[in-house]
Amino acid sequence: MKLYDSFASVYASGDYPNLSQRMAAILPGVMKHYKILTNNRKKLLDVACGEGSFCVEMAKNGWSVTGVDQSEEMLRLAKHRAKNDQVDVKFEKQDMRFIDYHNEFDLATCWFDSLNYLISNNDLQSTFNSIARSLKPNGWFLFDMNTIYGLAVEWQKNRCYVRQETKDLLELHRTCYDFEKNLGCIKITWFVKVDDKWEKYEEKHIERGFSIAEIESCLEYAGLHVVDKVSSLDPISPLGSQSGRAWFLTRK
Ligand SMILES: C[S@@+](CC[C@H](N)C(=O)[O-])C[C@H]1O[C@@H](n2cnc3c(N)ncnc32)[C@H](O)[C@@H]1O
């Protein structure tokens, strides 16, 4: 099974989609602040869309939305969510390193650590290249990433914790960090109660920490110009050496 396939339903039932739902709520204010696409709402590509919360909210706000992800199970949940909420969203299985669109979108987004799943500079470069290709001229690409500080320090402050606990689900996280390779690891173990027995599942998620300079260099090479980089979009706050997450606003 691929990463996120067996974990998808646990992800969707937890508070994980909160970040992207929050992004849908604050995006109009962010776009106004940075004067992004001031006159109308057009075509949006959400990269690594997961279980589709952000795509569905944006479609409700009048955008024409395409979501891509590599996990079939996440995409199945996303399609289900769109159907339930009676909105039209195109969901496609695509690896973000090789997105197959050209000059189509006004805005691309990628939220909640998704880019940290790319382990090498080549993969990050190839992803930025494919996103730049998919954007129309002057199109925008907004995203967040965990910083090295976030993965190496914040993640390690609590190295073993219960993330979800209900009467039929227990989700445990254990973290570690490889300082030589800048890799953060979360071993997710969860137990689901089926009849009277607990079934055990496990996934190991590895996230790469990239320096801000490495991210900027890959963006520039892809033809994406950094308009701003901040530690929070709500409220907009400067990026510092102890920021756990970096938000980038870039333009083709
Ligand atoms: C932490 S989840 C974020 C999902 C969604 N953006 C959100 O905010 O809830 C990371 C997502 O990245 C996807 N992903 C990881 N590597 C990918 C790749 N190479 N191509 C496409 N999707 C990928 C996973 O399948 C998963 O859905």
Ligand as a Chemical Component Dictionary entry (heavy atoms), coordinates in Angstrom:
data_LIG
# 
_chem_comp.id                   LIG 
_chem_comp.type                 NON-POLYMER 
_chem_comp.pdbx_formal_charge   0 
_chem_comp.three_letter_code    LIG 
# 
loop_
_chem_comp_atom.comp_id 
_chem_comp_atom.atom_id 
_chem_comp_atom.alt_atom_id 
_chem_comp_atom.type_symbol 
_chem_comp_atom.charge 
_chem_comp_atom.model_Cartn_x 
_chem_comp_atom.model_Cartn_y 
_chem_comp_atom.model_Cartn_z 
_chem_comp_atom.pdbx_ordinal 
LIG C1  C1  C 0  -0.281 16.200 4.878  1  
LIG S1  S1  S 1  -1.239 15.702 3.494  2  
LIG C2  C2  C 0  -1.914 17.274 2.986  3  
LIG C3  C3  C 0  -3.185 17.105 2.187  4  
LIG C4  C4  C 0  -3.928 18.427 1.900  5  
LIG N1  N1  N 0  -3.121 19.342 1.115  6  
LIG C5  C5  C 0  -4.366 19.083 3.191  7  
LIG O1  O1  O 0  -3.982 20.249 3.419  8  
LIG O2  O2  O -1 -5.104 18.457 3.970  9  
LIG C6  C6  C 0  0.011  15.376 2.276  10 
LIG C7  C7  C 0  -0.555 14.932 0.932  11 
LIG O3  O3  O 0  0.509  14.910 -0.010 12 
LIG C8  C8  C 0  0.266  13.838 -0.916 13 
LIG N2  N2  N 0  1.524  13.557 -1.611 14 
LIG C9  C9  C 0  2.714  13.212 -1.068 15 
LIG N3  N3  N 0  3.632  13.053 -2.033 16 
LIG C10 C10 C 0  3.006  13.311 -3.221 17 
LIG C11 C11 C 0  3.417  13.334 -4.590 18 
LIG N4  N4  N 0  4.694  13.044 -4.940 19 
LIG N5  N5  N 0  2.509  13.659 -5.532 20 
LIG C12 C12 C 0  1.226  13.952 -5.192 21 
LIG N6  N6  N 0  0.763  13.933 -3.932 22 
LIG C13 C13 C 0  1.645  13.628 -2.943 23 
LIG C14 C14 C 0  -0.238 12.727 -0.005 24 
LIG O4  O4  O 0  -0.876 11.707 -0.730 25 
LIG C15 C15 C 0  -1.161 13.520 0.919  26 
LIG O5  O5  O 0  -2.468 13.561 0.430  27 
# 
loop_
_chem_comp_bond.comp_id 
_chem_comp_bond.atom_id_1 
_chem_comp_bond.atom_id_2 
_chem_comp_bond.value_order 
_chem_comp_bond.pdbx_ordinal 
LIG C1  S1  SING 1  
LIG S1  C2  SING 2  
LIG S1  C6  SING 3  
LIG C2  C3  SING 4  
LIG C3  C4  SING 5  
LIG C4  N1  SING 6  
LIG C4  C5  SING 7  
LIG C5  O1  DOUB 8  
LIG C5  O2  SING 9  
LIG C6  C7  SING 10 
LIG C7  O3  SING 11 
LIG C7  C15 SING 12 
LIG O3  C8  SING 13 
LIG C8  N2  SING 14 
LIG C8  C14 SING 15 
LIG N2  C9  SING 16 
LIG N2  C13 SING 17 
LIG C9  N3  DOUB 18 
LIG N3  C10 SING 19 
LIG C10 C11 SING 20 
LIG C10 C13 DOUB 21 
LIG C11 N4  SING 22 
LIG C11 N5  DOUB 23 
LIG N5  C12 SING 24 
LIG C12 N6  DOUB 25 
LIG N6  C13 SING 26 
LIG C14 O4  SING 27 
LIG C14 C15 SING 28 
LIG C15 O5  SING 29 
# 
